[in-house]
Every structure is written in C-alpha cells, then in structure tokens.
Amino acid sequence: MSIKKDLFQGLSAFPITPADPDGTVDTSALVGILEKLDIPGIDSIGLLGSTGNYLYLTREQRKRAIHAAVQALQGRKPLIVSAGALRTDDAQRLAKDAEEAGVDGLLLAPVSYTPLTDEEVYTHYESVAGSTTLPICIYHTPSTTHFTFSDALLARIAALPNVVALKQPSPTAEPKARHEELRAKLPSGFSIGYSADWLVAEPLLAGGDVWYSAIAGVLPGPSVALMNSIRKGDHAEVKRISAVLQPIWELFQEFGDGRVVFALANELGLCKAAPPRPILPVAAEHHGRIRSAPPFPTTGGTAPPPSPSSRCLRSFSPACRYVAYPQLGHAMHHDLLFRAANYRPPPPPPRHHAHPNAYPTTTSSSANPVDWVVCYERVVSCAAALVTRLPRRRHEARNHFALALAASHGLPAHDLL
Amino acid sequence: MSIKKDLFQGLSAFPITPADPDGTVDTSALVGILEKLDIPGIDSIGLLGSTGNYLYLTREQRKRAIHAAVQALQGRKPLIVSAGALRTDDAQRLAKDAEEAGVDGLLLAPVSYTPLTDEEVYTHYESVAGSTTLPICIYHTPSTTHFTFSDALLARIAALPNVVALKQPSPTAEPKARHEELRAKLPSGFSIGYSADWLVAEPLLAGGDVWYSAIAGVLPGPSVALMNSIRKGDHAEVKRISAVLQPIWELFQEFGDGRVVFALANELGLCKAAPPRPILPVAAEHHGRIRSAPPFPTTGGTAPPPSPSSRCLRSFSPACRYVAYPQLGHAMHHDLLFRAANYRPPPPPPRHHAHPNAYPTTTSSSANPVDWVVCYERVVSCAAALVTRLPRRRHEARNHFALALAASHGLPAHDLL
C-alpha cells in the first residue's frame, strides 16, 4: 500500500469550512481557500478536520464540501477528510461518502458524549475501517473528543490493515523521548504526525512524519517556510521562524486556534463567515491584534524593473511596493515577488480548471500589515502558479523559471517541476 | 410561573430510550417502560436525558419518542425532555419540537466538541431560552459535555426569564456546604437538583429539590422507597436503603450508569435493545452480577389467601410465592402484593388509553432474583393501577383500598386518590 507513505507525510494544511449561519457551506469561498493551498510545500489538504468544524456540519453539507474540494484540487493535492461522528454507523456512512467522492484518506476521531471505553473505541475503528478501502489516520484529539488513547490501544488499532497513521497533539513534555517511545510501539512505516502548531517543531525535528497544521490552512506561505526549515533540520532557522510566529501562537492559545484562523480568514478577505454557533467569532475588539499578528513587516520603496528574461509575465505595476521578509530570512528575489504580485493570468485553457482567486489583479499599497500578508500569500501562490501556467512544451523556460523560483523561496525544486 | 416549583421537584425518573441498531426508537418498548414509571412517588419523567442517549438520536427519532411518551402519559406525569445539541440552531429546533408535542419542560446541556467559552455557553442558553416558552433546566453534566459551569455563569443564566432549574452531579465533597453555597448564589425559588444516583442522598437531605435518577427509570419502586425516606429526613432509613442499593452503585461506577440500566432493562424484559454504537452493552460475562445486584431477596412459602374484601380483584394464583422486603423495611401486606401481582385487568374503558404492559398476567415462581424484581415492580405499578381501575362512583371502596395501599407502601395517600 504505497499510499501509506505518500499520503500521511509532510505538511498537511487544515482549512476552515466557511458556512452560513444555517450551516450551508460556502463552496465558492472554500474553493478560494483551497486554491491558495495549492502551492509547493503543502503535501496534503486536511478537509473537514476540527479546524473545519466537521462535527457541526450535516452529512449533506460535508458531502458538498468534499465534492467542491475534489473538483477544485483535481488531484493536485491529496485530500484527507474526517469521517468522525458520534455514532459508528454515521461514521461508516461518512467514510463511504468520502470514498465515493474520490477522497484519498480518512481521519477518524473517537467522538464521544457518553465516555467511551477502550473496547468501544477499538470496535468503532474496526467497524469503520472495515467499511472502507481508504487508508485511515487515527485522529487523537482529547481536547475535543475527551478520549485519551493508551499506547496499547493505539498499537491494537494500528494493527488493523488500513489504519496507517496517527495524528495527535504535540507532546508538551519531552517531545523527542515521547516520539521515540511511541515509534517503538507502532508498526514499522506507521506514520506519526502532530498537531498543535505552537508545539509542533520539536516532535517533528525528532522524526515526526507530518505536521497537521491549522495555520497552514490560512497562511500557507509562512507555514511552508517553517516546515522547510524543519525538513532541513535547521534548528536555528526553526527557532527564528517560530519566534516570528509567536504572536499567532499566543492568539491560538488565548482564543483557540479554530476561532483565530476563522478571524484571519475573514481579515484576509478569504471569506465572510463566522464559526458555527454556539462558537462565537473572536470579538471585534481583538481583531486589531489579529491584524497585526501576522509577522511579516514591510519596508517601503519602489520595486526594481522586471528582468526581461521573464517572458511569461505580461504586466507590471510601477506602484508596487518593495517587500522584504527580513524576519523570515528569505533570499527573496524582489523582482520575482513584484512580478508575481502583479501577474494577470491569460484566459484559462479550455480543459484547465479556472482559479480566479489565485491571480490577484490589484496590488496593495497600504501599510496595513494584513495587506502585506495577503500580498505575501499571493506571491507564493502566484509564483507557484506561474510555473504551471507556462506551457509544458516550453519546458526549458519552465524549468529555468521553476529553478529560480525554488531558489528564491527555498523550496525543493522538484515540487515546482 | 407556578410550573417552576411543580415541575422541577421530587423524584424525576430518567428512562433509557430503547432503539434498534440503526437508531429507530422502539416506541412500544418505550411506552412499556414509561407505564412502569406511572406510579406514586415518581414526580416527573426525564425523557431523552443522557441515560436516554438523546444525542445519539436524530431529530426525527427524538420527535417520535416524545410523541409516544406524550400519548402514553396523557399528562399523568410531567414530561421533561432534553433539547441538547451541538449546534445552537439545532437545539432551538428541538426545543420547538418538544413544545409543540406538549412537553412540560426542557433540559439543556452545553454539548461541545470545540471547547466552549463562558460567553458562548451563555449566548447558547439565551438563544434557546428565547426560542421557547417552556421552562428550562440547566443540565450541568461535565463528564459528557466537558463544560464546567462557574457559579457566576450559573447565576447569569439563571437570571434568564424561563431558566428555572439546575440539574448537576452530586458534589463529592462537602455536599451540604456546597449546596448551601450554590443556593445563596441562585435566585429565590430556583430549583437545584442532583444526579449521580450513588451520591444523591446527601445533597438532597441538605435541601436539594430534585433527584434526577437513572435507576428510577428502570427500578422505580426502590427509588421511590429511597426518595420517600429522604423526603421524611429519615437519615437512618436513607442509610439502610442506600446500603441495600450499594451493589447497583458499584456496577454504575464500574460500567457507567447508562450501560447498566440498559442491561437491567433487558434483564427485566422491558426491551430487547442495546445502547447505540460505539457504546457497547455490558458484556455477557458480567450479567450474572447485574441479575443478582437488585437488592430484593425473597423468602419462599405460599402466599396467604386473599382477603374477601378486595372485590376489585378477579383471580389469584395459589402458586404465587410469599415475598418479603426485610432489607427495605417495608411493612408490605402480603396479600396485597399477591393480589396485585396476579391481577388481570378488565377490558379497558373505551376513552381510556390501554396499558397492556402494565398488567402482567403471569406470575413468577422462579428463584431468579431478577424475577422478583420484576414482581416487585409489577406490584408497585399494578397496585397503583388498581386504584385507578376502581370506578370513580365506587368512591368508598376506592378510598379504602388506596389508603391501605398507601399505608403498605409508605406512600403519601393523596397521591393515590
């Protein structure tokens, strides 16, 4: 089962699921959010996770969200979906829905009201795993399900044929020792991944396979930067980027990551949606902190003129501001940034899915930090998109551009080729 | 709002909701269970509580259960129903369904997946209370909702116009002091009731208004006996009955009260149903303990012949065994027990709702303790039913019989008249 290693590894971005107050998913906003995640360095999309408020949505709405995501991603990113439900038969139905819709893998949390026994949780996993051919990730999330797995129970469930991965909160104490202890108890090749963004670096540096990330669902660029430094084992860089992200981690801990990413998504113009009641949005009085938290300072100035070699680019705005990311330490090519931010797409080819939101046509000249985050996000997603926009037959130009882009972003070049 | 004091007081019995594996409620079994609760000393029925697995049932099935209960009870017992749901709008819909079906009051628990803030819980109660005219009881159940109310939040919610009561687990430490502390913080006349059957006696003796009881939903007779001794403030009797019930409390704590009452209901022949998956029934190997737990020993012997004054009774079984309840200390009239257990009902009057399950036509002669519990339950419900079966025009005979019955059971006579 080669999907085991391919699917549950690297950086998995967990977007919110924008929905109206009645719980009807805004599939158009969702597609916009997903398109921003279609960048190198994001290895999978974790749709309808806890960040995606899966348990607050009906089966019908969860189906709608999945179908919209499958359509939008067109297989460009593997799609992982939570099939969690209070009842076992409902979880089986959700697993079947996901499989039929073309999802690549499932998350399954032991959702509870009546506190569950180990035997009940085992039987639940056995029943749901037996009802699908999809690979399943044990979704260990005690703060929401109120069930804590013992290592023995994890090992027992991990022995089920299509249970191949574990997602759990990053340990708060001795992350390296804890990771190694768990690794020794689980089958060889079993994927062990971590959530709780603010704690994730240590267990990943200790060998964790996946970062299941809430922040990556709304700020994919900085998340990719952090994950790349983790992949390289560059402890100093990890520390530096983590410090930059600290204001966001503080907001996560104060308000809960779900509420904060919702607020960020609204502030970034990705959607106009509130979390499902009874969950309340972060109060307006705190939005100033959220707006100023994203750690991407800007410096003024006029961008240099574009280099004439970039034949794929059409237009440039002379008003575009010079953007630097000194705190992230990116050796960013300014003209590349400039051109990407101002790129206007050609009409989409007939067989290609259109991504209108991924190619912004305006440039921010405001000093509002959030605008610069939008700009940064645009740059990353647009620059990645530029590669795919170059016709495959012009492979030389495409390769050249992708390599330059990879170098400028510190991304693995093969992701762009 | 006179219902405040009438509705949330005394002994509230919380039955299970028997359902098939797909979650379709067995309304016939449910009605049978409810009819056994239609005895003096049970002050209200708490349908679809945690014991009734409300959160595991769809809105449609919850409606079906409510309609069946309203039909069966015909207003003879006030009906309290949980309107709890993960989403606020769903809770509002459930409250409306209950109100339209003729329910008397609501329980509302802050069901959670994403951990909730105080403000979110307050807004949830405000929204649901604002959508119904029914009186609402705050259902504080941290072991299932994972939300713990502060006293300040309780007081804030208690100030909402139709929030009139609190149901919470019995305090494990200093129950009297804790009850009085809470009483001082809540509005005058606000009902404070307790759950967790094995701990309930102390806070009730300290002035608690309601016993929200899981055991009363399946063994109403012994529960009424315990509650009556609490009402009388008879500490010695409370202690004695509590000791008798101890084996059940131990099972509750070992397996969870919900699983045990399900097993008891099956053992007592009240239903053939399992809890909703993933919750598993108590394993067969433990059923022996459950069968032998009900603390009603029997002594052999042949019952004395019935007294000729009971003209309402039709038939007697000479094989009926002599039953004594020395541990409960009931001064039970053996011939009354005997006659009640053997009573065969006349055809129901045309305008009267038929209760076929409430009038058993067979007598147990087995030494199985569970059969004796069935017998005891039959006796209590049948004896109460006997009174209502006597035509109203024969008021002298009716009064005489009711007074004898009340005396033999230690029940308040006015409940039977």
HADDOCK unambig.tbl for C-alpha pairs under 7 A between the chains (distance, minus, plus):
assign (segid A and resid 56 and name CA) (segid B and resid 86 and name CA) 6.81 0.50 0.50
assign (segid A and resid 56 and name CA) (segid B and resid 87 and name CA) 6.47 0.50 0.50
assign (segid A and resid 86 and name CA) (segid B and resid 56 and name CA) 6.80 0.50 0.50
assign (segid A and resid 87 and name CA) (segid B and resid 56 and name CA) 6.46 0.50 0.50
assign (segid A and resid 87 and name CA) (segid B and resid 277 and name CA) 5.82 0.50 0.50
assign (segid A and resid 87 and name CA) (segid B and resid 278 and name CA) 6.13 0.50 0.50
assign (segid A and resid 88 and name CA) (segid B and resid 277 and name CA) 5.48 0.50 0.50
assign (segid A and resid 88 and name CA) (segid B and resid 278 and name CA) 5.42 0.50 0.50
assign (segid A and resid 113 and name CA) (segid B and resid 144 and name CA) 4.85 0.50 0.50
assign (segid A and resid 113 and name CA) (segid B and resid 145 and name CA) 6.61 0.50 0.50
assign (segid A and resid 114 and name CA) (segid B and resid 144 and name CA) 5.60 0.50 0.50
assign (segid A and resid 115 and name CA) (segid B and resid 144 and name CA) 6.55 0.50 0.50
assign (segid A and resid 116 and name CA) (segid B and resid 279 and name CA) 6.77 0.50 0.50
assign (segid A and resid 120 and name CA) (segid B and resid 278 and name CA) 5.53 0.50 0.50
assign (segid A and resid 120 and name CA) (segid B and resid 279 and name CA) 5.93 0.50 0.50
assign (segid A and resid 120 and name CA) (segid B and resid 280 and name CA) 6.12 0.50 0.50
assign (segid A and resid 121 and name CA) (segid B and resid 278 and name CA) 6.91 0.50 0.50
assign (segid A and resid 124 and name CA) (segid B and resid 278 and name CA) 5.56 0.50 0.50
assign (segid A and resid 144 and name CA) (segid B and resid 113 and name CA) 4.86 0.50 0.50
assign (segid A and resid 144 and name CA) (segid B and resid 114 and name CA) 5.61 0.50 0.50
assign (segid A and resid 144 and name CA) (segid B and resid 115 and name CA) 6.55 0.50 0.50
assign (segid A and resid 145 and name CA) (segid B and resid 113 and name CA) 6.61 0.50 0.50
assign (segid A and resid 277 and name CA) (segid B and resid 87 and name CA) 5.83 0.50 0.50
assign (segid A and resid 277 and name CA) (segid B and resid 88 and name CA) 5.48 0.50 0.50
assign (segid A and resid 278 and name CA) (segid B and resid 87 and name CA) 6.13 0.50 0.50
assign (segid A and resid 278 and name CA) (segid B and resid 88 and name CA) 5.42 0.50 0.50
assign (segid A and resid 278 and name CA) (segid B and resid 120 and name CA) 5.55 0.50 0.50
assign (segid A and resid 278 and name CA) (segid B and resid 121 and name CA) 6.93 0.50 0.50
assign (segid A and resid 278 and name CA) (segid B and resid 124 and name CA) 5.58 0.50 0.50
assign (segid A and resid 279 and name CA) (segid B and resid 116 and name CA) 6.78 0.50 0.50
assign (segid A and resid 279 and name CA) (segid B and resid 120 and name CA) 5.95 0.50 0.50
assign (segid A and resid 280 and name CA) (segid B and resid 120 and name CA) 6.12 0.50 0.50
